[in-house]
Each structure stands twice: as C-alpha cells, then as structure tokens.
Amino acid sequence: MPCGCRHHVGRDHLPYPSLDARRSTVKIGILGVGHIGKTLTQRLSAVGHDVKVANSRGPHTIEADVLSSGGQAVTAAEAVADADVVILSIPLNRLPQVAPLIAGVPAGTVVIDTSNYYPARDSRIEAIDAGQVESLWVTEQLGRPVAKAWNAIGSHSFAIKSEPAGSPDRIAIPVAADRDQDRQVAMALVEDTGFDAFDADTLADSWRQQPGAPCYCTDLSRQEMPGALAAAEVDRLPRRRDLAVAAIQERVGDATTNPDAGYGVRLNRVLFM
C-alpha cells in the first residue's frame, strides 16, 4: 500500500490550542465507560467541558469515580443530543448497533472513534480481514465521517501518563480524519487530555495507527511519531497484533485483562517497532 502520508513532508506539528482557549465549554457526549471512556470522561470534564457519558446498561450503573471530575451519567440518547462532539469508546463490533443513534446527530457534529479491531473479541469481520482500513469500515457502518483518536495508546498509559503541554517527555497520540474540522477538534481534545496531538493524515492512512503498527501503544514522543508512522508495514500488522495478544494472554491468563503499562509498552516495542 502506498504511503500517501502528507504529514511526513511538511505538515506543521506545533501543538494545537486547547478548545478552552476558543470556547469556554464544549458539549461532549461519550458512549462507553470502559478503560478509555472512563479516563476521557474524567479528563475532559476536569478541564471544563460539559461531558455527558452513557453506557449500554443505563446511567445508574456508571460508577462514581467516572464522574469524579464533573461528568454526568445519562442515557445514550441524552449523551448525543445537542452535543458538539460525540466520542465512541466502545468495542468496534458494537459500532453498528449505535449507527441508528448516530444517524440522528447533525452532520456538523464531530464524531471521534477510539476503537480497534481484535478478532478474538470482535469476532471475524471479513472486510477488515481482507485488508479494509478499520476506520473506513467504521465510516461505512455509521454512514458518516469520523476522526480516529485515542486508539493508539494503552489504557494504563492513558490513565497515568498525561503531562502538561511542553513537557519534554509528553507522549504523542496520532489523530486521523478526512474533514479539517474533525481533525482540528479531535487534536485539540487530545491536547486537553494531557498528550501531544499528532496529525496522522487521512482515514485511508489510519492503518498506520492500527494494532501491530510501530506507533500503536508504544508511548512515543512527538519527535518519534513521524518515523513510526512511516515505518508501518500493512501486511505485517495482523500477525504482530495477534502475537501481542498471545503473549499477553500467556502472562495474565485470559483475553480480557490488560497488562500494566510497563509490560505492555515493552512488549509492543519489541514486536511492533
């Protein structure tokens, strides 16, 4: 697959300004309160955004620590209603189930997807197994453009490794999108969560941040990110992804427990880089 990555040849990667610098409150709806959704709710509400969060079991099941920074537990319909930004933090195979809900969201609303394809969890998806880019499959299921963000950082690193803007050891998170508004908003929100947003170009190029890629859950800096994106080899990603899953299962004993941040990053750097 040809690169086509314009970010390697002259995109400006200066930090994006916080959304708070342009608007005092952004209305954000988050679907999903797993490891990533929980941290997103906490971080984005802590910096002053109006965050509503929902899961599939109802607002009464969302634990208090998820809401500790000011997020509100609501139904899924309430989370997306009148939102400036909708963040989908649910397993990839459940995205078709929320497509009818997302269909009612205005075209100008920014929708951000954080998912990744893991066959052992998501069951086999023939189109992705045949080589379709995960984000393009997502846009087909939802019937609208999305931005891809927060998928390429481990949940433990995301929870504990945020740093203020300008910190020398701040971790970078790649962001892909086709629409400029989606890209700009997603990158600003990544900055708000305590990480450097890196423009990873279009959704067609977002395979470079899929599981198995050099930038996937390897906790790279802004300076390291361009080389990692350029080094990705599309045909090797599924094999590397599955090797990592097998190694983690052998260590922790099951397919659902996440390893600690140190082990996960070390393993992924060995296998993916």
N, C-alpha and C positions, 0 to 999 in steps of 0.2 A: 504494500500500500504506500503510495507516495506521501511524503510528509505534508506539504501544503500548510505548514505551520508558520504563519506570518510573524508570530511572536519571536521567532529566532532571528529575524532580520530587521529589527528596528522598532518594535513596539516599545513604547515608553512604560517602564515598570516602576515609576515612582508610586509611593503609597497613595491609595485613593482616600479622599477625605471621609471622615465619619458622616453617616447620614444625619447625625445630630447637628452637624455644622450647617446643614442646609434646611433642615426641618426639625422642629423640636420633638415631635413624636411621629413615628411611623407605625401604622397599624399592621401588625403581623399575625397571621394565623398559622399555627403549626399543627400538622396532623402527625401524631406519633410521639410517644414519650419513652421510647427505648433509650439506649445509651446516648446517642447523638441528639435526639429530640429533647431529652431532659436538659443537657448542657446548653443547647440552643435557647431553650426557654429561660433558663437562669441567666445566661449572659446577656441576651438581648433585652430582657426586661430590666436587668441591672443598670444598663446604660440609658434607660429612659424610654424605650419603645413600649408601645401598647401591645402586649403579647397575649393572645388567646391560644390555648392549647387543647387539643382533643385527642382521644384515643378511641378504639373500637368498642370499648366496654362501658363507656359513659363517664361523665365528669366526676362522679362520686368515687371512682376507682383511682383517680390520679392522686399520687401521694403528696403530702405537704411539702416535702423538700423540693419537688419540681417547681413549686410555686413560691419558693422562699424569697425570690427577688422581685415579686410583684406580678407574675404571670397569673392569668385567670383560667380556670378549668371550665370548659364549655362543651357543647355538642359539636360534632364535626360541621354541621351546617352553620352554626353560630361562629365557628372559627374562621370560615372562609367568607362570611358575609361582610361586605364593606371593607375588606382587607386591601391594603396597598400591596402586600406581599403575602404569598402563601408558600410555606415550606413543607414539602412532603418528605417526612422522615420515617418511612415505613418500608418493609421489605419489598423488593422490586416486583415480586409476583402478586402483590396486593394492589399495585397501582391500577390495574384495570377495574378493580372494584370501586375506586374513588373517582373514576373517569366521569360518571354522571354528575357527581357533585362539582367537579372542576369545570364541567361544561357550562355551568351557570355563572362562572366567575368572569367578569368583564375582560375583554381582550387586552386592555392596558395593564391589568394586574400582573405583577411579576410572579411567576411560579418557579420555585427552585426545588430541584430534586437532589436528594442526598444518597440515593440507593446504589447498590452494586449487585451484580448477578453472581450468585453462588448456587450451582445446580443442586447440591445436597440439601439446601434449604428451600430454594425456589422451585424445585422440580425442573425438568429439562424444558427449555424454551428453544424450539427448533431454529427460529430465525437468528437468535444470538449465537447458538452453537454453530450455525453456518457462517458466521462472521459479521452479522449486523452489529453496528456500534450500539452499545447499551442505551445511550441517551437518545439515539434516533428511534429505537424501539419504544422508548418511553413516550416520545412525542407522538408516535402513531397511536399508542394506546389512549393518550389523553386528548388527542386531536388539537394540540396547540404547542407553541414553542415553550421551552423551559430553559433555565440556566442550570448548570451542573456545578455543585459546590459542596464542600464538607464531606465528600465521599472518599477522599484520598488521605484521610487522617484517622488513625485508630481512636476508638472511643476513649481509651485511658489517656492517651496523649492530649486529646481534645479537652478532657476534663481538667488536667493538671498542668499543662504546659503553655498556657497563654502568657503573653508578655506585653508590656506597653509598647506602643509604636516607637520605632527607633532602636529598640533593644538589639544588640548585636547577635544574640542567639535566638531571635524570633523565628519560629517555624513558618514556612510558606504553605499556602493552600491554593492549588490550581482551580481556576474558575473558567468554564467554557459556556458559551452562549452564541446564538446567531443574531439576536437583536441587541443593539447598543444599550438600550435602556435596561434590558435584563442583565447584561454584563455589568454595567455601572452600579446598579443597585446591589447585585449579589456581591460584588467586590467590596463595596462599602460596608455591607453587613459582615462579611468575613473579617474586615478590619475591626469592626465593633466587637467581635468575639475574641479578639486578642491575638490575631495571626496576620501575617502578611498575605494579602491577596495577590495572586499572580495570574495574569491574563493568559489562559491556555488556548485561546482562539475559539474556533467554531465547534459546534456539537459533532460534526463529522470527524474532527480531530480529537474528540474527548476519549477515544480508545486509549490515548496515551496516559490517561489517569485512571484506567480501569485496574481491577485486581491483577497482579502479576507484573505491572509496569514499574520501572525504576523509581517513579515518584510516589508510588502507592504505599502509604503507611510506613515511609522511611524517614520521616521527620527532617526534611531538607530545608535549607535556608533559601531566601530569595536568589542568592547568587548561584546556588547549586541547581535550582529548578530548571533553567533552560537546557542544561546538558542532560538532565534526567529525561525530560520530555523528548529531546532529540534522539536519545539512545533507545527508546522503546521499540520493540520488535513485535509486531502484531501477532505473528504466528506462534510466538512463544508464550504469550500471556496466559492462555488457559492452562497449559502444563505447569507453569510456575505457580499460578493461583492454586491449583489442586495439590501441588507439593507442599505449599504452605499450610493448607487445610489439614493434610495428613500429618504433618509434623506437629501442629497444634493439638490435634486430637490425641496423638500419642502422648503428648506432655500432660494435657489436662484431663483426658479420659472421656471426653464427649465432644459433640459437634456444636454445642451452643455456648459454652463458657469461653469468654475472651481471655487471652493471656495478659499478663501485666505488660505495661508499656515497654519496659526494658527488653523483655524477651521478644515481644512481637516485632519491635523495630530491628533488633539484631538479626532475627530470622529473615525478615523481609529484605534487609540489606544484602544478606548473603545470597538469597535466592533470586532477587529481582534486579540487582544492580550489576 
